[in-house]
């Protein structure tokens, strides 16, 4: 060792024993606040994810079905409002629905007159 007699300023505690300078209540509060913030962040992220998933599902699944249904309905309305000759898919003649309804009403009216 050294031959000099230097003194260490302050009180040196016993080896292996730390001085009581840690505020345990402050550490506890900081820990609880940290846990609450992490849980809140996780819950907010989950809510945002679920909302985004629901929106995408609505756009991908429900909207195309509606558009397909609207397209199909438009095609059907177009097909019942025009004349068409027989084809491989439909062996019958096709007439517009308005004309067909007029013919049915006329036939029913004639049938009622014949019964009287």
Secondary structure, 3 states (H helix, E strand, C coil): CCCCCCCCCCCCCCCCCCCCCCCHHHHHHHHHHHHHHHHHHHHHHHHHHHHHHHHHHHHHHHHHHHHHHHHHHHHHHHHCCCCECCCCCCCCCECCHHHHHHHHHHHHHHHHHHHC
